[in-house]
Amino acid sequence: MNLSVAKDQLIHGLQSVQNIVSTRTTLPILSNVLLRTGENKLEFTATDLDVTIACSVEANVKKKGASTVPVKRFFGVVRELSSPEIELEVDEKNACSIRAGASFYKINGLGADEFPPVTTLKDDKKITISQEKFKGMLRKTSFAISNDESRYVLNGIFISLKEHKITMVATDGRRLALVDEEVDIPESSQGEFIIPTKTVNELSRLLGEKGDLEIRIGENQASFTLNDDKGFSILILSKLVEGNYPNYRQVIPSETKERIALPREELLAATRRAQIMTSDKANSVKIAVSRNNLAITANSPEVGEARESLAINYKGKDMAIAFNPAYLIEPLNALTEDEVFLELIDELSPGVLKINGPFLYVVMPMRLS
């Protein structure tokens, strides 16, 4: 294999795939990136056996071939080179020579045949959505994913493709985030699946503001192809979380008593400040609404107390409820709207956060002290 490639192209390709490579793997080949040449392009593939990422960049290919090199070391060398153009040559023993200006490096690799094969999914279950829309949906739900590995079906985002709507749900049992968007879904592509946290993180990192995302769903895998306007694509192939997602509809209150319109940024800033005065033992902020006023208080015997007041347009009855401040801060951070709506029933029932749009967030209250 022999080719020359621009340094920025090489870095772009390696940055796209290297995140999922673990340095603590028992299989040496999983620490490597597969390099394969095509017609005027260099393809990169990396995997941890659960998630596989592949992408390609432009290259001047003189001799085609394939090999693997340790990705972290390869990236470390390439990043530090000062020349804008880099020459790569791999011999029959899979030693990769890197030449750039006056610099020369040789990295020992492993044969391409040792690299796990990449499966391709059939075309029968496929939908297309804009990258920007899908990225926004992930942002509005991913913070509510559970980290508790004993409830593994919650370690990811549930996606439903039904009735020309894509719905995303994430919950950890104490709060739930839901968002849906209209999208063209062929009859044959309807279904439900759970994508794991690692895939969610990679998609959030790699999705752009332009271009389309093509999603294909297989038996226990899904693939996500990110196409940009320059004609290049990134493929993410992921195993799906097995198991049945809980019936999330039953935790959404069917009706609420009070609806309070709130300025999102002011509420976020006030809750952030109040959170500073909470502790591990007293980790709640109290929200009290009265006529045209919302008061946020935090009180912790070992730390001190905080009081914040927001002027609001409210004529309903006086109410008070307590929440974990982080469970308010995270959704408010993920949203971009100027105004949010807090819907309440009483101090013991879940609170619901909404916007003028297809988003809903349910959060369990804490005991009022």
N, C-alpha and C positions, 0 to 999 in steps of 0.2 A: 504494500500500500504506500502510495506516495502522493502528496498533495500540498498545496499552499492555501492558506486561509487568513483572512484579516483577523487581527487580534480581538477586535470588538465582537466579531461574529462568533469566534471561538468562546469567548467569555459569556456571551448571551446564551449559547447552547448549553454550556456547562452549568451556568446558574439556573437554567430552567429545570435541569434534571437532578442536580446533585443533592438537593435537600433531603430526599428520602433515603439516601445511602447511609447506612449505619456503620460506624467505625468499630462497633463491638460485635460483629457478626462472626459466627463459627465457620461460615463458608467464605473463603477468601474471594471467590468470584463476585459475591454480593457487594464487596467494597469497590468493585471496578465499574467503569462505564464502558458500554459497548460502542465502539466507533465503527461505522460502516459507510463506505462511500457509494454514492449513486451518481446519476448523471449531473455533473456540476454541483454536487451537494455532499455534505458530510452529515450523517445521521448519528445522533447520540441516544442511547437508551440506558436507563438505570432502573433498578428494581429492588424491593425488599421482600418480594414474593407475594405481598398483599397489594401493594400499589406499584405500578410500572409507569414511568414517564418517558416519552420519546419525543424528540424534535429534530429538525434539520436546519442547517444554515448553508449559505452559498460557499462554494469552495472551488478552487481550480484543481481538478483531479487529473493527475498524470498517470497513476496506476491504481486500479480499483482493488479493494480488499476489505477485510474486517479483522478487528482485534479488540482486546480489552486492556485498559490501563487503570491503575488505582486512581479514582476520581479526585480525592482530596489533594493528593500529591501533585497530580497533573494540573489541577486548577491552581494550586499554590505556585507552581512554576510559571504557568502562562500569565497569571495576574501580575507577576513581578517583572516580566519582560518589557523592555522599553520600545522594541521595534513594533511598528504597526502591522507588519506582515510576518507570518510564522510558517515555517515549513515543517511538515510532519512526514516521517518515513518509518515504516514498520517492517522489520525483517522476518525471516521464516521462523525465528525463535521467539516472536512476539515482543521483541525489544523495540520500544518507540523512541526514535531520535527526534529531538526538537531543536530546530535551528532558527535563530532570530538575530540578525546583525552579527555581533561578535560573540553571542552566547550560544552554547551548545549543551544540551542535556540528553541523557539516555535513561528512560524509565523502563524497567522490566514489567511486562504485562503477562496476560494469560490468553490462551486461544479463544476465539469467538465461539467455537463449538461447545465450550463449557458453560456459556451464558444461558440462563433459562429461556426457553422459547416464549415468544409473545403471541398470545392467542388473539385472533381477530373475531369480533362479534358479527353475527348476521345482520342484514339490513332490515329485517322484518319489523323490529320494534325500534322506531327512531323518531325523535322530535328535534326541531331546531328552535332556538331561542336566542335573543341577543345576549352577548356576554355581559353587557352593562346591567341588564335586567336581572340575570341570574346572580351576578355578583352582589347586587343590592339585596336580593332575597336572602342570600347566605349571611350578609352582614346583619340583617334584621332578625336572624334566628340562631346563628351559631353560638352566641354567648350563653344560651340556655342549655347547651348539650351537657349531659351528665358525665362526670369523671369517675363515677363509681363503677368499677369493673365487674362487680357482682351483678349489676343490672345491665348486662352488655347490650341489650336491644336499645337502650337509651344512649349508648356511646356513639351517637351519630345523628344525622338529620333524616327524618322520615319524609319521603317525597311521594306524592300521589299525582298521577296523571289521569284525570277523569273529566268528562263533560267540558272539554275545551278549557280546562283550567289546570295549572300546575300549582300544587299546594305544598308548602314546606312547613314542617313542625319540628321543634326541639323542646325537650323538657328534661328536668332532673328530679321531678317529683315535687319540687317546692315552687317552681314557676314554669310557665309554658309560653313559648313564642310561636306565633302562627302568621304566615303571610301567603297570599295567593295572587296569581297573575293570570290573565287570559292569554292563552297560547293555542295555536292550531295543533290539535292532537288527533291523528288518524285513529279510526276505530281499533285497528290492529295494534296500536302502540299504547293503549291504556294499560295501567298497572300501578303497582305500589312497590317501593323498595326503600332500604335504609343504607345511606352511604356513610362509611366510618369517619370518625373525627380527622384522621390523618389525610384522607382524601378531601374533606371539607377545607382543611388548612391549605393544601396545595392548590386547590381551585381558587380559594380566596386570594392567594399570592399571585397566581398566574393569569387570572381573568383580567381582561383589559376593559377600556371604556368604549372600544370600537370592535366591530367584527361579530361573527356569529359563533354560537356554541352548538355543536351537534351531539346529542345524547343518544347512545344506543344501550338497550337493556337486554342482558342475557339471563340465563338461568340463575347464576350466582355471581355474576359480574356485570359491571356497567362501564362503558367507555365514554369519555368526554373529549371531543376534538375541538380545539380552539383555533379558528381560522382568522388570520389577520388580513388587512387590506393589501399586504405586500405579497400575498400568495403563499406564505409559510404557515405551518400549523404545528401545534403541540398536542400530543395525544396523552391522556391520562387514563390508564386502565386500572380499575379497582375491583377488588373482591367486595361483595356486599355483606352487610351484617345479617346473619341468619336469625330467624325468629319472628314472632308477631309483635308489632308495635301496639302498645296499649290503646284502648279507646279514648283518645284525647278529647273527643267532643263532650264527654260527660263531666269534665272538670270546668267547662266554660259556663259561667252563670247565664241562665236563660233570660233573666231580667234583673236590672239593677234599680236602686232607688234614687240615687243622686248622680248627676253628671256634671263634672267640674272642668271648665276650660282653663288651661294653664299655659303660660309661656314656657316652652321647653328649655331654653337656655338658662333662664332665671331659676327654674326649678332644679335643673341639673347642678348649677353652681352652688345653690343654697344647700342641696343635699350633700354635695361633695364636702362643703365646709363643715356641716353638721357631723358628717362621718368621722372627722378628725377626733371628735370628742367621744367616740364610742370605744369600747374595749371588747376583749374576747368574752368576758362575762356579761357585759351589757351591750350587745351588738344590735341595737335597734334604734330607729328614729321614729318619733311620733308625728303624725300629720293630723292637724286639727283644722277643720274648716268651719268658719262662722260667716256671718254676713259680710261679703266683699273682702274677706281676709283668709289667708292660709298660713298657718303657723307650723314651722318645723322645729322640733326640739329633740335634743339628745341629752341623756343624763346618765353619767357613769360615776359611781361613788369614788373610784380610784383615780379618775381622770379629771372630771369637772362637768360642765354643762354648756350646751349651745342653744341659742334661740335665733331663729330666722323668721322673717315675716314677709309675705308677698301679697300685694294688692291684687285681688281678682274680682271678676264679675260673678257673684254668687248670691242667690236669694233663698237657697234651700235651708233645711234644718241643720243645726250644729251636729257635727260628727267628728269622731277621732278614731284613728287606726294606726297601728305600728307595723313597719316593714324593716327587713334587713336592708340597710342603705345601698349595699352593692347591687341588690336586685332591682333597685330603681335606677341607679346610675348607669348600669350596662345597657338597658334598652334606650334610655334617653340619649346616651352616647352614640348608639347605632342609628338613631333616626336623624333626619335632616330637616324635618318640618318645623315651622316656627311655633305651632300650637299643638298641644296634645290634650287628650281628654281622660280624666280619671273617673271611673265609674265605681261607686261604692254601694253596698247593701247595708252592712253594719260592721262593727269592729271585729267580728269573728269570721266573717265571710271573705272569700278572695276579692282582691281589688282587680280591676281590669283597666289597662292602659290602651287607648286607641288613638288613631290619627284620622284625618279625613282621607282615607285610602284603605287598601286591603291589608291591614296589619292589626293584630290583636295580641295582647300580652296579659296573661293571668298570673297573679302573684299571691301566694298564701300570706296571711297576716301573721304577726308575732304577738305574743301576749302583752297587753298594755300593762306596764308596771306602775 
